[in-house]
Amino acid sequence: MSALLEELIPPDGILEQVLESSLKSKVMDLNFMTRKGFKTLRILWHCVDMGNNKGGIFRYADGVDKLLLLMGSLGCIGGGLQTPITMLVLGDLIDDYGGGGSSVSNHVIDKYALRLLSIAIAVALSSFIEGVCWTRTAERQTSRMRTEYLKSVLRQEVGFFDKQTDSSTTFRVISTITSDAQTIQDTMADKVPNCLVHLSAFFSSFIVALFLSWRLAVAAFPFSIVMIMPAIIFGKAMKELGNKMKEAYGVAGSIAEQAISSIRTVYSYVGEKQTLKAFNSGLQKSMEIGIKQGQTKGVIIGSIGLLYATWAFQTWVGSVLVRTKGESGGPVFCAEICIIWGGL
């Protein structure tokens, strides 16, 4: 994502001059979509600021779009509630099915089957509303952005285009409009709703866990924070390494571009070996950065092992609560799942 964001602003500077008061602020706001962990709250803050005329990714939203955003946000919240609400039902279901000496009647089976079916229908409906509303409003707003982009280009004087490089052609303008708008549309239709779904799941999971077994939730909450921290720390490291990788590839790419554009000169002076050596030297740094990226990814994947440590700790605490505090096994087990789900 960060690589795409940097491509949104061409090196010749045309985008900054054309979009001083329109699309530039939206492109810069897309940096918030690449944040992880608790920094996703900043995304919501910019979403709420959609009516601000000075900026914001939703500044082109009209009344219909705001209604679609509201309905889509409610659908995201409903999608995030799927697992916690299901755990509420499963807690009682486990107690009824696993009670010693108790017989499970068809009435009990039908009761829980209908509850789970109702949850499935509600989640399907909310997910459908989420997808339709966010996709539709993203298409509407990016369409307005394309129009404003083209208007900004057409308002420029002829001298503005004479000062630009050869890359500032009609094809360059059209491709820039298409790529920029597509990136913003993907952010609106995918990144923002996913952020809302995960935030809804995070908060609702811990609320339900507190309701099912508040002792277990309080004891296991710090472990959930420990599960989140590696993703935040190493995610930032991966982003920095990605930027360095792009710079390294840029050096090698510039060498290749210069050689190809002046291929006759290179051939005349027998500079093939020197050019190839310089190109390999440029790629060497990118290879070293790639190794560091692989090591960082390995640490991130290895940190998933904290999940099993958290589950083991919760199982031990839950068994103590069932034995000494008289809590039911079903709610305790479902509270453990909610805590794990919230940490993920």
C-alpha positions as CSV (number, residue, x, y, z in Angstrom):
1,M,0.0,0.0,0.0
2,S,2.7,2.5,0.9
3,A,4.4,1.8,-2.5
4,L,1.1,2.6,-4.3
5,L,0.8,5.8,-2.3
6,E,4.2,7.0,-3.4
7,E,3.3,6.3,-7.0
8,L,0.3,8.5,-6.7
9,I,2.5,11.6,-6.9
10,P,4.6,11.5,-10.1
11,P,8.2,12.6,-10.0
12,D,7.6,15.4,-12.5
13,G,5.4,17.2,-9.9
14,I,2.3,17.5,-12.1
15,L,-0.1,16.1,-9.5
16,E,0.9,18.6,-6.8
17,Q,0.3,21.5,-9.0
18,V,-2.9,20.3,-10.5
19,L,-4.6,19.2,-7.3
20,E,-3.6,21.9,-4.8
21,S,-7.2,22.1,-3.4
22,S,-8.7,18.9,-4.5
23,L,-7.2,15.4,-4.8
24,K,-3.9,16.0,-3.0
25,S,-5.4,16.0,0.5
26,K,-7.2,12.7,-0.3
27,V,-4.0,11.0,-1.4
28,M,-2.2,12.2,1.7
29,D,-5.0,10.9,4.0
30,L,-4.6,7.4,2.5
31,N,-1.5,7.1,4.7
32,F,-3.8,6.5,7.6
33,M,-5.1,3.3,5.9
34,T,-1.8,1.6,6.2
35,R,-1.6,1.9,10.0
36,K,-1.9,-1.2,12.3
37,G,-3.1,-1.9,15.8
38,F,-4.5,1.0,17.8
39,K,-3.5,3.5,15.1
40,T,-6.6,2.4,13.2
41,L,-8.6,4.7,15.4
42,R,-7.1,7.6,13.4
43,I,-8.9,6.2,10.4
44,L,-12.2,6.5,12.2
45,W,-11.5,10.1,13.1
46,H,-10.9,11.0,9.5
47,C,-14.1,9.1,8.5
48,V,-16.1,11.1,11.0
49,D,-14.6,14.3,9.5
50,M,-16.2,13.6,6.1
51,G,-18.1,16.9,6.1
52,N,-15.0,19.0,6.5
53,N,-14.5,21.2,3.5
54,K,-10.8,21.6,4.2
55,G,-10.0,17.9,3.6
56,G,-10.8,14.4,4.5
57,I,-11.2,11.3,2.4
58,F,-15.0,11.7,2.3
59,R,-15.1,15.4,1.5
60,Y,-17.0,14.7,-1.8
61,A,-19.8,12.8,0.0
62,D,-23.3,14.2,-0.6
63,G,-26.4,13.4,1.4
64,V,-26.9,10.0,-0.4
65,D,-23.3,9.0,0.3
66,K,-23.6,10.0,3.9
67,L,-26.6,7.7,4.2
68,L,-24.8,4.9,2.5
69,L,-21.8,5.5,4.8
70,L,-24.1,5.3,7.9
71,M,-25.8,2.1,6.7
72,G,-22.4,0.6,5.7
73,S,-20.9,1.4,9.1
74,L,-23.9,-0.3,10.8
75,G,-23.3,-3.3,8.6
76,C,-19.6,-3.4,9.6
77,I,-20.6,-3.3,13.3
78,G,-23.0,-6.1,12.8
79,G,-20.3,-8.2,11.0
80,G,-17.9,-7.6,13.9
81,L,-20.5,-8.8,16.4
82,Q,-20.8,-12.2,14.7
83,T,-18.4,-14.2,16.9
84,P,-19.1,-12.6,20.2
85,I,-22.9,-13.0,19.8
86,T,-22.4,-16.6,18.8
87,M,-20.3,-17.2,21.9
88,L,-23.2,-16.0,24.0
89,V,-25.4,-18.7,22.6
90,L,-22.7,-21.4,22.7
91,G,-22.0,-20.7,26.3
92,D,-25.5,-21.8,27.4
93,L,-25.5,-24.6,24.7
94,I,-22.4,-26.2,26.1
95,D,-23.8,-26.2,29.6
96,D,-27.1,-27.7,28.5
97,Y,-25.4,-30.4,26.4
98,G,-22.6,-31.2,28.8
99,G,-24.5,-31.1,32.1
100,G,-24.0,-34.3,34.0
101,G,-27.1,-36.6,34.1
102,S,-29.2,-34.2,32.0
103,S,-30.9,-35.4,28.9
104,V,-31.1,-33.1,25.8
105,S,-34.6,-32.9,24.4
106,N,-35.6,-31.9,20.9
107,H,-37.0,-28.7,22.3
108,V,-33.5,-27.6,23.6
109,I,-31.9,-28.6,20.2
110,D,-34.5,-26.6,18.3
111,K,-34.1,-23.6,20.6
112,Y,-30.4,-23.2,20.0
113,A,-30.6,-24.1,16.3
114,L,-33.1,-21.3,15.8
115,R,-30.9,-18.9,17.7
116,L,-27.8,-19.8,15.7
117,L,-29.9,-19.6,12.5
118,S,-31.1,-16.1,13.5
119,I,-27.5,-15.0,14.1
120,A,-26.5,-16.4,10.7
121,I,-29.3,-14.5,8.9
122,A,-28.5,-11.3,10.7
123,V,-24.8,-11.5,9.9
124,A,-25.5,-12.3,6.3
125,L,-27.8,-9.3,6.0
126,S,-25.3,-7.0,7.7
127,S,-22.5,-8.2,5.5
128,F,-24.6,-7.7,2.4
129,I,-25.5,-4.1,3.5
130,E,-21.8,-3.4,4.3
131,G,-20.6,-4.6,0.9
132,V,-23.3,-2.8,-1.2
133,C,-23.2,0.5,0.7
134,W,-19.4,0.9,0.9
135,T,-18.9,-0.2,-2.7
136,R,-21.6,2.1,-4.1
137,T,-20.5,5.2,-2.2
138,A,-16.8,4.5,-3.2
139,E,-17.9,4.5,-6.8
140,R,-19.9,7.7,-6.5
141,Q,-17.2,9.6,-4.7
142,T,-14.3,8.5,-6.9
143,S,-16.4,9.5,-9.9
144,R,-16.6,13.0,-8.6
145,M,-12.9,13.0,-7.9
146,R,-12.2,12.1,-11.5
147,T,-14.4,14.9,-12.6
148,E,-12.6,17.4,-10.3
149,Y,-9.2,16.1,-11.4
150,L,-10.0,16.7,-15.1
151,K,-11.5,20.1,-14.4
152,S,-8.3,21.1,-12.6
153,V,-6.2,19.9,-15.5
154,L,-8.3,21.8,-18.1
155,R,-8.1,25.0,-16.0
156,Q,-4.3,25.2,-16.4
157,E,-2.7,27.6,-18.8
158,V,-1.0,26.2,-21.9
159,G,2.4,27.3,-20.5
160,F,1.9,24.9,-17.6
161,F,2.0,21.9,-19.9
162,D,5.0,23.3,-21.9
163,K,7.0,23.4,-18.6
164,Q,6.4,19.7,-17.9
165,T,8.5,16.8,-19.1
166,D,7.6,14.5,-22.0
167,S,5.9,12.1,-19.6
168,S,3.1,14.7,-19.1
169,T,1.1,13.5,-22.1
170,T,-2.5,12.8,-22.5
171,F,-1.9,9.2,-21.7
172,R,0.0,10.2,-18.5
173,V,-3.0,12.3,-17.4
174,I,-5.5,9.6,-18.1
175,S,-3.4,6.9,-16.4
176,T,-2.8,9.1,-13.4
177,I,-6.5,9.8,-13.0
178,T,-7.3,6.1,-13.3
179,S,-4.6,4.8,-10.9
180,D,-5.2,7.5,-8.2
181,A,-9.0,7.1,-8.3
182,Q,-8.7,3.3,-8.2
183,T,-6.5,3.4,-5.1
184,I,-8.8,5.7,-3.3
185,Q,-11.8,3.6,-4.3
186,D,-10.2,0.4,-3.0
187,T,-9.5,2.2,0.2
188,M,-13.1,3.3,0.7
189,A,-14.6,0.0,-0.4
190,D,-12.3,-2.3,1.4
191,K,-9.8,-0.8,3.9
192,V,-12.2,1.4,5.9
193,P,-15.0,-1.2,6.3
194,N,-12.5,-3.9,7.3
195,C,-11.1,-1.5,9.9
196,L,-14.6,-0.9,11.3
197,V,-15.3,-4.7,11.3
198,H,-12.1,-5.4,13.2
199,L,-12.6,-2.6,15.7
200,S,-16.2,-3.8,16.3
201,A,-15.0,-7.4,16.9
202,F,-12.2,-6.1,19.2
203,F,-14.5,-4.1,21.5
204,S,-17.5,-6.5,21.4
205,S,-15.3,-9.5,22.1
206,F,-14.0,-8.1,25.3
207,I,-17.4,-6.8,26.4
208,V,-18.9,-10.3,25.9
209,A,-15.9,-11.9,27.7
210,L,-16.5,-9.6,30.6
211,F,-20.2,-10.6,30.6
212,L,-19.4,-14.3,30.5
213,S,-16.6,-14.4,33.0
214,W,-15.2,-11.0,34.1
215,R,-12.5,-12.6,36.3
216,L,-11.1,-14.5,33.3
217,A,-11.3,-11.4,31.0
218,V,-9.4,-9.2,33.5
219,A,-6.7,-11.9,34.0
220,A,-6.2,-12.5,30.3
221,F,-6.6,-9.0,28.9
222,P,-2.8,-8.2,29.2
223,F,-2.0,-11.2,27.1
224,S,-4.2,-9.9,24.3
225,I,-2.1,-6.7,24.3
226,V,1.0,-8.8,24.1
227,M,-0.4,-10.5,21.0
228,I,-1.1,-7.1,19.3
229,M,2.3,-5.5,20.0
230,P,4.5,-7.6,17.7
231,A,2.2,-6.8,14.7
232,I,2.5,-3.1,15.4
233,I,6.3,-3.1,16.0
234,F,7.3,-5.4,13.2
235,G,4.7,-4.0,10.8
236,K,6.3,-0.6,11.1
237,A,9.7,-2.2,10.5
238,M,8.3,-4.0,7.4
239,K,7.0,-0.6,6.1
240,E,10.5,1.0,6.5
241,L,12.2,-1.9,4.8
242,G,9.7,-1.7,2.0
243,N,10.6,2.0,1.4
244,K,14.3,1.2,1.4
245,M,13.6,-1.7,-1.0
246,K,11.9,0.7,-3.4
247,E,14.7,3.2,-3.2
248,A,17.2,0.4,-4.0
249,Y,15.2,-0.8,-7.0
250,G,14.9,2.8,-8.1
251,V,18.7,3.1,-8.3
252,A,19.1,-0.1,-10.3
253,G,16.1,0.9,-12.5
254,S,17.6,4.3,-13.3
255,I,20.9,2.7,-14.4
256,A,18.9,0.3,-16.7
257,E,16.8,3.2,-18.0
258,Q,19.9,5.3,-18.8
259,A,21.6,2.4,-20.5
260,I,18.6,1.5,-22.7
261,S,17.9,5.2,-23.6
262,S,21.5,5.6,-24.7
263,I,22.1,2.0,-26.0
264,R,24.0,3.2,-29.1
265,T,26.4,5.2,-27.0
266,V,26.9,2.3,-24.6
267,Y,27.5,-0.1,-27.5
268,S,29.9,2.3,-29.2
269,Y,32.1,2.7,-26.2
270,V,31.9,-1.0,-25.2
271,G,30.3,-0.2,-21.9
272,E,28.1,-3.3,-21.6
273,K,30.2,-4.8,-18.8
274,Q,30.5,-1.6,-16.8
275,T,26.7,-1.0,-17.1
276,L,26.0,-4.6,-16.0
277,K,28.4,-4.3,-13.1
278,A,26.7,-1.0,-11.9
279,F,23.3,-2.6,-12.3
280,N,24.3,-5.7,-10.3
281,S,25.7,-3.4,-7.6
282,G,22.4,-1.6,-7.4
283,L,20.6,-4.9,-7.0
284,Q,22.9,-6.1,-4.3
285,K,21.5,-3.6,-1.8
286,S,18.0,-4.6,-2.6
287,M,18.9,-8.3,-2.0
288,E,20.3,-7.5,1.4
289,I,17.1,-5.6,2.3
290,G,15.0,-8.5,1.0
291,I,16.9,-10.8,3.4
292,K,16.0,-8.5,6.3
293,Q,12.4,-8.5,5.2
294,G,12.3,-12.2,5.2
295,Q,13.7,-12.3,8.7
296,T,11.2,-9.8,9.9
297,K,8.3,-11.8,8.4
298,G,9.6,-14.8,10.2
299,V,9.5,-13.0,13.5
300,I,6.0,-11.9,12.8
301,I,4.9,-15.4,11.9
302,G,6.7,-16.8,14.9
303,S,4.9,-14.3,17.2
304,I,1.7,-16.2,16.4
305,G,3.0,-18.8,19.0
306,L,1.9,-16.3,21.7
307,L,-1.6,-17.3,20.8
308,Y,-1.0,-20.8,22.2
309,A,0.7,-19.4,25.3
310,T,-2.4,-17.2,25.9
311,W,-4.7,-20.1,25.3
312,A,-2.8,-22.2,27.8
313,F,-2.9,-19.5,30.4
314,Q,-6.6,-18.9,29.9
315,T,-7.3,-22.7,30.2
316,W,-5.5,-22.8,33.5
317,V,-7.3,-19.8,34.9
318,G,-10.6,-21.1,33.6
319,S,-10.2,-24.4,35.3
320,V,-9.3,-22.7,38.6
321,L,-12.5,-20.5,38.3
322,V,-14.7,-23.5,37.6
323,R,-13.2,-25.5,40.5
324,T,-13.0,-22.8,43.1
325,K,-15.4,-20.0,42.1
326,G,-18.3,-22.2,40.9
327,E,-18.4,-20.7,37.4
328,S,-19.9,-22.7,34.5
329,G,-17.6,-24.3,32.0
330,G,-19.6,-23.2,28.9
331,P,-19.4,-19.4,29.6
332,V,-15.7,-19.7,30.7
333,F,-14.8,-21.6,27.5
334,C,-16.6,-19.1,25.3
335,A,-15.0,-16.2,27.2
336,E,-11.6,-17.7,26.3
337,I,-12.5,-17.8,22.6
338,C,-13.8,-14.1,22.7
339,I,-10.5,-12.9,24.3
340,I,-8.4,-14.8,21.7
341,W,-10.6,-13.5,18.9
342,G,-10.4,-9.9,20.2
343,G,-6.6,-10.2,20.3
344,L,-6.4,-11.4,16.8
